[in-house]
Structures are given as structure tokens and as C-alpha cells.
């Protein structure tokens, strides 16, 4: 993958799937983990869809959905930390990935609208 946002969002999805497995198997957490799985993997799916956009507006729309999904994922990660399912180290690490992806998406959206 040459596309940085495609690579980072895919790698992030892999990390989220592994987090989901850890939460469901080791922590026996089923509800919040399903939410973070859905939103965290949706980021990359929307980025991938955007690559096949039919227009610039369609591209921006898909990237905006990816941006909303990364924001939602940040919420679930913070909630998992607040409810003691994640350590501070785990939360900080995953949130740093979220923030990096969020910044890239914001830049892509701003650039695409010009």
C-alpha cells in the first residue's frame, strides 16, 4: 500500500481486531468491545471505499465518515479505560494512533475541498 491513510487505517483495524479478541477472551467484555470493533474497523473500510469514489464530493463524504468513525472509536477507547478494561498505557497508545489518523483525515478533507 502506497497510500499512507490506507495503510495506517488498515493497520489500525488489525490492532482493533486484536484488541477485540483480547477484550472478549481475556476480559470477558462483550458490549463495548463490539462497539469499538465496529467503529475502529469502519475507518479503513470508508477510506478504501473513498479510493473508488465517483466524484470529489463522494470522496470527501467517505473521508468524512471515516473521520466520524475515528472520533467514535476515541470515545469507546476512553470509556474502556474509564471502566478499567484498558490500562493507561493501552489507552494512550491506541489514542495516539487515533489522533494521528484523525489529523491525516482532516488534512485530506481540507485539501480535497480546495
DSSP file (Angstrom, degrees, kcal/mol; ACC not computed):
  #  RESIDUE AA STRUCTURE BP1 BP2  ACC     N-H-->O    O-->H-N    N-H-->O    O-->H-N    TCO  KAPPA ALPHA  PHI   PSI    X-CA   Y-CA   Z-CA
    1    1 A X              0   0    0      0, 0.0     6,-0.0     0, 0.0     0, 0.0   0.000 360.0 360.0 360.0 118.8    0.0    0.0    0.0
    2    2 A X        +     0   0    0      5,-0.0     2,-0.5     4,-0.0     0, 0.0   0.766 360.0  92.1 -85.3 -29.2    1.5    3.3   -1.1
    3    3 A X     >  -     0   0    0      1,-0.2     4,-2.5     2,-0.1     5,-0.2  -0.558  67.2-153.1 -74.3 117.1   -1.4    5.4    0.3
    4    4 A X  H  > S+     0   0    0     -2,-0.5     4,-2.9     1,-0.2     5,-0.2   0.882  92.9  47.5 -61.9 -42.2   -0.5    6.4    3.8
    5    5 A X  H  > S+     0   0    0      2,-0.2     4,-2.3     1,-0.2     5,-0.2   0.870 111.6  51.4 -70.6 -34.5   -4.1    6.7    5.1
    6    6 A X  H  > S+     0   0    0      2,-0.2     4,-2.0     1,-0.2    -2,-0.2   0.942 114.3  43.8 -63.7 -45.7   -5.0    3.3    3.6
    7    7 A X  H  X S+     0   0    0     -4,-2.5     4,-2.9     2,-0.2     5,-0.2   0.945 116.1  45.7 -64.5 -49.2   -2.0    1.7    5.3
    8    8 A X  H  X S+     0   0    0     -4,-2.9     4,-2.1     1,-0.2    -1,-0.2   0.893 114.7  47.2 -64.7 -39.8   -2.5    3.4    8.7
    9    9 A X  H  X S+     0   0    0     -4,-2.3     4,-1.9    -5,-0.2    35,-0.4   0.848 113.8  48.5 -72.5 -32.0   -6.2    2.8    8.8
   10   10 A X  H  X S+     0   0    0     -4,-2.0     4,-2.2    -5,-0.2    -2,-0.2   0.944 112.6  47.1 -68.7 -48.2   -5.7   -0.9    7.8
   11   11 A X  H  X S+     0   0    0     -4,-2.9     4,-2.1     1,-0.2    -2,-0.2   0.878 112.0  52.0 -59.5 -37.8   -3.0   -1.4   10.4
   12   12 A X  H  X S+     0   0    0     -4,-2.1     4,-2.5    -5,-0.2    -1,-0.2   0.905 106.7  52.6 -65.2 -41.9   -5.3    0.3   12.9
   13   13 A X  H  X S+     0   0    0     -4,-1.9     4,-2.6     2,-0.2    -2,-0.2   0.903 108.3  51.1 -60.6 -41.6   -8.2   -2.1   12.0
   14   14 A X  H  X S+     0   0    0     -4,-2.2     4,-2.3     1,-0.2    -1,-0.2   0.926 110.5  49.3 -60.7 -44.5   -5.8   -5.0   12.6
   15   15 A X  H  X S+     0   0    0     -4,-2.1     4,-2.2     1,-0.2    -2,-0.2   0.897 110.9  49.8 -61.6 -40.4   -4.9   -3.6   16.0
   16   16 A X  H  X S+     0   0    0     -4,-2.5     4,-2.8     2,-0.2    -2,-0.2   0.891 108.7  51.8 -66.8 -40.7   -8.6   -3.1   16.8
   17   17 A X  H  X S+     0   0    0     -4,-2.6     4,-2.3     2,-0.2    -1,-0.2   0.920 111.5  47.6 -61.3 -43.1   -9.5   -6.7   15.9
   18   18 A X  H  X S+     0   0    0     -4,-2.3     4,-2.3     2,-0.2    -2,-0.2   0.878 111.0  51.0 -66.1 -37.2   -6.7   -7.9   18.2
   19   19 A X  H  X S+     0   0    0     -4,-2.2     4,-3.0     2,-0.2     5,-0.2   0.926 108.8  52.0 -62.9 -44.4   -8.0   -5.6   20.9
   20   20 A X  H  X S+     0   0    0     -4,-2.8     4,-2.6     1,-0.2     5,-0.3   0.922 109.7  48.8 -57.0 -46.5  -11.5   -7.0   20.4
   21   21 A X  H  X S+     0   0    0     -4,-2.3     4,-2.5     1,-0.2     5,-0.4   0.925 112.7  48.3 -60.5 -44.6  -10.1  -10.6   20.7
   22   22 A X  H  X>S+     0   0    0     -4,-2.3     4,-2.0     1,-0.2     5,-1.1   0.929 113.4  46.9 -61.2 -46.8   -8.2   -9.6   23.9
   23   23 A X  H  <5S+     0   0    0     -4,-3.0     6,-2.6     3,-0.2     4,-0.5   0.895 117.2  41.9 -65.4 -40.7  -11.3   -7.9   25.5
   24   24 A X  H  <5S+     0   0    0     -4,-2.6    -1,-0.2     4,-0.2    -2,-0.2   0.883 124.8  33.7 -76.9 -37.4  -13.7  -10.8   24.7
   25   25 A X  H  <5S+     0   0    0     -4,-2.5    -3,-0.2    -5,-0.3    -2,-0.2   0.950 131.0  26.4 -82.8 -53.0  -11.4  -13.7   25.6
   26   26 A X  T  <5S+     0   0    0     -4,-2.0    -3,-0.2    -5,-0.4    -2,-0.1   0.828 134.6  29.3 -84.4 -33.6   -9.3  -12.3   28.5
   27   27 A X  S   <S-     0   0    0     -5,-1.1    -3,-0.2    -4,-0.5    -1,-0.2   0.518  92.6-134.6-105.2  -7.8  -11.6   -9.7   30.0
   28   28 A X        +     0   0    0     -6,-0.3     2,-0.6     1,-0.2    -4,-0.2   0.833  51.9 150.6  55.1  35.6  -14.9  -11.3   29.0
   29   29 A X        +     0   0    0     -6,-2.6    -1,-0.2     1,-0.1    -2,-0.1  -0.874  13.6 163.2-100.0 123.9  -16.2   -7.9   27.8
   30   30 A X     >  +     0   0    0     -2,-0.6     4,-0.6    -3,-0.1    -1,-0.1   0.708  62.0  49.6-114.3 -26.6  -18.8   -8.2   25.0
   31   31 A X  H  > S+     0   0    0      2,-0.2     4,-1.4     3,-0.1     3,-0.2   0.967 114.2  35.1 -86.7 -57.5  -20.7   -4.9   24.7
   32   32 A X  H  > S+     0   0    0      1,-0.2     4,-2.5     2,-0.2     5,-0.2   0.877 115.4  57.7 -65.7 -37.1  -18.1   -2.1   24.5
   33   33 A X  H  > S+     0   0    0      1,-0.2     4,-2.0     2,-0.2    -1,-0.2   0.859 103.9  52.5 -63.0 -34.9  -15.7   -4.3   22.6
   34   34 A X  H  X S+     0   0    0     -4,-0.6     4,-2.2    -3,-0.2    -1,-0.2   0.881 109.5  50.2 -67.1 -37.9  -18.2   -4.9   19.8
   35   35 A X  H  X S+     0   0    0     -4,-1.4     4,-2.5     2,-0.2     5,-0.3   0.931 112.0  45.4 -65.3 -46.6  -18.7   -1.1   19.5
   36   36 A X  H  X S+     0   0    0     -4,-2.5     4,-2.4     1,-0.2     5,-0.3   0.853 111.8  53.9 -68.3 -32.6  -15.0   -0.4   19.3
   37   37 A X  H  X S+     0   0    0     -4,-2.0     4,-1.8    -5,-0.2     5,-0.2   0.934 111.1  45.9 -62.9 -46.0  -14.6   -3.2   16.8
   38   38 A X  H  X S+     0   0    0     -4,-2.2     4,-1.2     2,-0.2    -2,-0.2   0.951 120.3  36.4 -64.3 -51.7  -17.4   -1.8   14.6
   39   39 A X  H  X S+     0   0    0     -4,-2.5     4,-1.0     1,-0.2    -2,-0.2   0.902 116.3  53.2 -71.9 -39.2  -16.2    1.8   14.6
   40   40 A X  H  X S+     0   0    0     -4,-2.4     4,-0.5    -5,-0.3    -1,-0.2   0.843 114.2  40.7 -66.5 -34.6  -12.5    1.1   14.6
   41   41 A X  H  X S+     0   0    0     -4,-1.8     4,-1.5    -5,-0.3    -1,-0.2   0.725 105.1  67.3 -84.3 -21.7  -12.6   -1.2   11.5
   42   42 A X  H  X S+     0   0    0     -4,-1.2     4,-2.4    -5,-0.2     5,-0.2   0.787  88.3  67.5 -67.6 -27.7  -15.1    1.1    9.7
   43   43 A X  H  X S+     0   0    0     -4,-1.0     4,-2.0     1,-0.2    -1,-0.2   0.970 105.7  39.4 -55.7 -56.8  -12.4    3.8    9.4
   44   44 A X  H  X S+     0   0    0     -4,-0.5     4,-2.6   -35,-0.4    -1,-0.2   0.843 112.5  56.9 -64.3 -35.3  -10.3    1.7    7.0
   45   45 A X  H  X S+     0   0    0     -4,-1.5     4,-2.2     2,-0.2    -1,-0.2   0.909 109.8  44.8 -63.8 -41.2  -13.4    0.4    5.2
   46   46 A X  H  X S+     0   0    0     -4,-2.4     4,-2.2     2,-0.2    -2,-0.2   0.867 111.7  52.2 -71.3 -36.0  -14.6    4.0    4.4
   47   47 A X  H  X S+     0   0    0     -4,-2.0     4,-1.1    -5,-0.2    -2,-0.2   0.918 110.9  48.7 -62.8 -42.9  -11.0    5.0    3.4
   48   48 A X  H >< S+     0   0    0     -4,-2.6     3,-0.5     1,-0.2     4,-0.5   0.912 111.1  49.7 -63.4 -42.9  -11.0    2.1    1.0
   49   49 A X  H >< S+     0   0    0     -4,-2.2     3,-1.7     1,-0.2    -1,-0.2   0.894 104.1  59.7 -61.8 -39.3  -14.4    3.0   -0.4
   50   50 A X  H >< S+     0   0    0     -4,-2.2     3,-1.8     1,-0.3    -1,-0.2   0.807  93.0  66.3 -60.3 -29.8  -13.2    6.6   -0.9
   51   51 A X  T << S+     0   0    0     -4,-1.1    -1,-0.3    -3,-0.5    -2,-0.2   0.743 105.8  43.2 -64.5 -21.6  -10.5    5.3   -3.2
   52   52 A X  T <  S+     0   0    0     -3,-1.7    -1,-0.3    -4,-0.5    -2,-0.2   0.071  86.1 150.9-109.0  22.5  -13.2    4.3   -5.6
   53   53 A X    <   -     0   0    0     -3,-1.8     3,-0.1     1,-0.1    -3,-0.1  -0.171  45.8-142.2 -58.4 146.8  -15.3    7.4   -5.3
   54   54 A X  S    S+     0   0    0      1,-0.1     2,-0.3     2,-0.0    -1,-0.1   0.635  80.7   3.4 -85.2 -15.4  -17.4    8.5   -8.2
   55   55 A X  S  > S-     0   0    0      1,-0.1     4,-2.3     0, 0.0     5,-0.1  -0.958  79.8 -97.8-157.8 170.5  -16.7   12.2   -7.6
   56   56 A X  H  > S+     0   0    0     -2,-0.3     4,-2.7     1,-0.2     5,-0.2   0.898 124.4  52.8 -62.1 -40.0  -14.7   14.6   -5.4
   57   57 A X  H  > S+     0   0    0      2,-0.2     4,-2.3     1,-0.2    -1,-0.2   0.891 109.0  48.9 -63.0 -40.2  -17.9   15.1   -3.3
   58   58 A X  H  > S+     0   0    0      2,-0.2     4,-2.3     1,-0.2    -1,-0.2   0.910 111.4  50.5 -64.8 -42.8  -18.3   11.3   -2.9
   59   59 A X  H  X S+     0   0    0     -4,-2.3     4,-2.3     2,-0.2    -2,-0.2   0.940 112.1  46.1 -59.3 -49.8  -14.6   11.1   -1.9
   60   60 A X  H  X S+     0   0    0     -4,-2.7     4,-2.4     1,-0.2    -2,-0.2   0.890 110.9  54.0 -62.3 -40.4  -14.9   13.9    0.7
   61   61 A X  H  X S+     0   0    0     -4,-2.3     4,-1.9     2,-0.2    -1,-0.2   0.922 109.8  46.1 -60.4 -46.3  -18.1   12.3    2.0
   62   62 A X  H  X S+     0   0    0     -4,-2.3     4,-2.2     1,-0.2    -1,-0.2   0.890 112.9  50.1 -65.0 -39.9  -16.4    8.9    2.6
   63   63 A X  H  X S+     0   0    0     -4,-2.3     4,-2.1     1,-0.2    -1,-0.2   0.870 108.6  53.0 -66.9 -35.6  -13.4   10.5    4.2
   64   64 A X  H  X S+     0   0    0     -4,-2.4     4,-2.2     2,-0.2    -2,-0.2   0.879 107.9  50.6 -65.1 -37.8  -15.8   12.5    6.5
   65   65 A X  H  X S+     0   0    0     -4,-1.9     4,-2.4     2,-0.2    -2,-0.2   0.921 109.3  51.1 -64.4 -43.3  -17.5    9.2    7.5
   66   66 A X  H  X S+     0   0    0     -4,-2.2     4,-2.0     1,-0.2    -2,-0.2   0.896 109.1  51.8 -59.3 -40.2  -14.0    7.8    8.3
   67   67 A X  H  X S+     0   0    0     -4,-2.1     4,-1.8     2,-0.2    -1,-0.2   0.903 109.3  49.1 -63.6 -42.6  -13.3   10.9   10.4
   68   68 A X  H  X S+     0   0    0     -4,-2.2     4,-2.3     1,-0.2    -1,-0.2   0.894 110.4  51.9 -63.1 -39.4  -16.6   10.4   12.3
   69   69 A X  H  X S+     0   0    0     -4,-2.4     4,-2.3     2,-0.2    -2,-0.2   0.868 107.8  50.1 -67.5 -36.8  -15.7    6.7   12.9
   70   70 A X  H  X S+     0   0    0     -4,-2.0     4,-2.0     2,-0.2    -1,-0.2   0.873 110.5  51.3 -70.2 -34.1  -12.3    7.6   14.3
   71   71 A X  H  X S+     0   0    0     -4,-1.8     4,-1.6     2,-0.2    -2,-0.2   0.916 110.9  47.9 -64.7 -43.0  -13.9   10.1   16.7
   72   72 A X  H  X S+     0   0    0     -4,-2.3     4,-2.1     1,-0.2    -2,-0.2   0.903 108.8  54.2 -63.3 -41.1  -16.4    7.4   17.8
   73   73 A X  H  X S+     0   0    0     -4,-2.3     4,-2.5     1,-0.2    -1,-0.2   0.903 104.3  54.9 -60.5 -41.7  -13.5    5.0   18.3
   74   74 A X  H  X S+     0   0    0     -4,-2.0     4,-2.4     1,-0.2    -1,-0.2   0.902 106.7  52.3 -57.7 -41.0  -11.8    7.5   20.6
   75   75 A X  H  X S+     0   0    0     -4,-1.6     4,-2.3     1,-0.2    -2,-0.2   0.939 110.3  46.2 -60.2 -48.6  -14.9    7.7   22.7
   76   76 A X  H  X S+     0   0    0     -4,-2.1     4,-2.7     1,-0.2    -2,-0.2   0.881 111.6  52.0 -64.8 -38.1  -15.1    3.9   23.1
   77   77 A X  H  X S+     0   0    0     -4,-2.5     4,-2.0     2,-0.2    -1,-0.2   0.930 110.6  48.0 -63.7 -44.6  -11.4    3.7   23.9
   78   78 A X  H  X S+     0   0    0     -4,-2.4     4,-2.7     1,-0.2    -2,-0.2   0.895 112.9  48.9 -62.3 -39.7  -11.8    6.4   26.6
   79   79 A X  H  X S+     0   0    0     -4,-2.3     4,-1.8     2,-0.2    -2,-0.2   0.900 108.7  52.4 -67.3 -41.2  -14.8    4.5   28.0
   80   80 A X  H  <>S+     0   0    0     -4,-2.7     5,-2.8     1,-0.2     6,-1.3   0.875 113.0  45.8 -61.7 -36.8  -12.9    1.2   28.1
   81   81 A X  H ><5S+     0   0    0     -4,-2.0     3,-1.9     4,-0.2    -2,-0.2   0.934 110.6  52.0 -69.3 -46.6  -10.1    2.9   30.0
   82   82 A X  H 3<5S+     0   0    0     -4,-2.7    -2,-0.2     1,-0.3    -1,-0.2   0.780 110.9  48.8 -62.0 -27.4  -12.6    4.6   32.4
   83   83 A X  T 3<5S-     0   0    0     -4,-1.8    -1,-0.3    -5,-0.2    -2,-0.2   0.208 118.8-111.8 -99.8  14.4  -14.2    1.3   33.2
   84   84 A X  T < 5S+     0   0    0     -3,-1.9    -3,-0.2     2,-0.2    -2,-0.1   0.670  86.2 117.5  69.1  20.5  -10.8   -0.4   33.8
   85   85 A X  S   <S+     0   0    0     -5,-2.8     2,-0.4    -6,-0.2    -4,-0.2   0.716  77.4  43.0 -85.4 -22.0  -10.8   -2.7   30.7
   86   86 A X  S    S-     0   0    0     -6,-1.3    -2,-0.2    -9,-0.1    -1,-0.1  -0.943  83.7-126.4-121.8 145.4   -7.8   -0.9   29.3
   87   87 A X     >  -     0   0    0     -2,-0.4     4,-2.6     1,-0.1     5,-0.2  -0.387  32.4-107.4 -77.3 165.6   -4.6    0.2   31.2
   88   88 A X  H  > S+     0   0    0      1,-0.2     4,-2.7     2,-0.2     5,-0.2   0.891 122.3  53.1 -60.7 -39.4   -3.5    3.8   30.9
   89   89 A X  H  > S+     0   0    0      2,-0.2     4,-2.2     1,-0.2    -1,-0.2   0.915 110.1  46.4 -62.5 -44.9   -0.6    2.6   28.7
   90   90 A X  H  > S+     0   0    0      2,-0.2     4,-2.5     1,-0.2     5,-0.3   0.929 113.9  48.5 -63.9 -45.5   -3.0    0.8   26.3
   91   91 A X  H  X S+     0   0    0     -4,-2.6     4,-2.9     1,-0.2     5,-0.3   0.941 112.2  48.1 -60.6 -48.2   -5.4    3.7   26.2
   92   92 A X  H  X S+     0   0    0     -4,-2.7     4,-1.9     1,-0.2    -1,-0.2   0.905 113.0  48.6 -59.8 -43.9   -2.5    6.2   25.5
   93   93 A X  H  X S+     0   0    0     -4,-2.2     4,-1.4    -5,-0.2    -1,-0.2   0.930 115.2  42.2 -64.6 -47.2   -1.1    4.1   22.7
   94   94 A X  H  X S+     0   0    0     -4,-2.5     4,-2.3     1,-0.2    -2,-0.2   0.908 113.5  52.6 -69.4 -41.0   -4.4    3.5   20.9
   95   95 A X  H  X S+     0   0    0     -4,-2.9     4,-2.8    -5,-0.3    -1,-0.2   0.855 104.5  56.8 -63.0 -33.4   -5.5    7.1   21.3
   96   96 A X  H  X S+     0   0    0     -4,-1.9     4,-2.0    -5,-0.3    -1,-0.2   0.894 107.7  47.8 -65.3 -37.9   -2.2    8.2   19.8
   97   97 A X  H  X S+     0   0    0     -4,-1.4     4,-2.5     2,-0.2     5,-0.2   0.917 111.6  51.3 -63.6 -43.3   -3.0    6.1   16.7
   98   98 A X  H  X S+     0   0    0     -4,-2.3     4,-2.9     1,-0.2    -2,-0.2   0.930 110.4  47.9 -58.6 -47.2   -6.5    7.6   16.6
   99   99 A X  H  X S+     0   0    0     -4,-2.8     4,-2.4     2,-0.2    -1,-0.2   0.887 110.7  51.3 -64.7 -39.8   -5.2   11.2   16.8
  100  100 A X  H  X S+     0   0    0     -4,-2.0     4,-2.0     2,-0.2    -1,-0.2   0.939 113.5  44.1 -62.2 -47.0   -2.6   10.5   14.0
  101  101 A X  H  X S+     0   0    0     -4,-2.5     4,-2.7     1,-0.2    -2,-0.2   0.909 111.9  54.3 -63.9 -42.1   -5.3    9.1   11.7
  102  102 A X  H  X S+     0   0    0     -4,-2.9     4,-2.5    -5,-0.2    -2,-0.2   0.917 108.2  48.8 -58.0 -45.9   -7.7   11.9   12.6
  103  103 A X  H  X S+     0   0    0     -4,-2.4     4,-2.1     2,-0.2    -1,-0.2   0.900 111.6  49.2 -62.5 -42.1   -5.1   14.5   11.7
  104  104 A X  H  X S+     0   0    0     -4,-2.0     4,-2.6     2,-0.2    -2,-0.2   0.929 112.0  48.7 -63.3 -45.4   -4.4   12.8    8.3
  105  105 A X  H  X S+     0   0    0     -4,-2.7     4,-2.8     2,-0.2     5,-0.2   0.912 110.0  51.1 -62.1 -43.3   -8.1   12.6    7.5
  106  106 A X  H  X S+     0   0    0     -4,-2.5     4,-2.6     1,-0.2    -1,-0.2   0.919 111.6  48.2 -60.0 -43.8   -8.7   16.3    8.4
  107  107 A X  H  X S+     0   0    0     -4,-2.1     4,-2.6     2,-0.2     5,-0.2   0.923 112.1  48.5 -62.7 -45.2   -5.8   17.3    6.1
  108  108 A X  H  X S+     0   0    0     -4,-2.6     4,-2.5     2,-0.2    -2,-0.2   0.922 113.1  47.9 -61.1 -44.6   -7.1   15.1    3.3
  109  109 A X  H  X S+     0   0    0     -4,-2.8     4,-1.5     2,-0.2    -2,-0.2   0.935 113.6  46.5 -63.9 -47.0  -10.6   16.5    3.6
  110  110 A X  H  X S+     0   0    0     -4,-2.6     4,-0.6    -5,-0.2     3,-0.2   0.924 114.9  47.0 -60.7 -45.4   -9.4   20.2    3.7
  111  111 A X  H >< S+     0   0    0     -4,-2.6     3,-0.8     1,-0.2    -1,-0.2   0.885 110.9  52.1 -63.8 -40.7   -7.1   19.6    0.7
  112  112 A X  H 3< S+     0   0    0     -4,-2.5    -1,-0.2     1,-0.2    -2,-0.2   0.762 104.0  57.2 -69.8 -25.9   -9.8   17.9   -1.3
  113  113 A X  H 3<        0   0    0     -4,-1.5    -1,-0.2    -3,-0.2    -2,-0.2   0.654 360.0 360.0 -80.0 -14.9  -12.3   20.7   -0.7
  114  114 A X    <<        0   0    0     -3,-0.8    -1,-0.2    -4,-0.6    -2,-0.1   0.474 360.0 360.0 -77.4 360.0  -10.0   23.3   -2.3
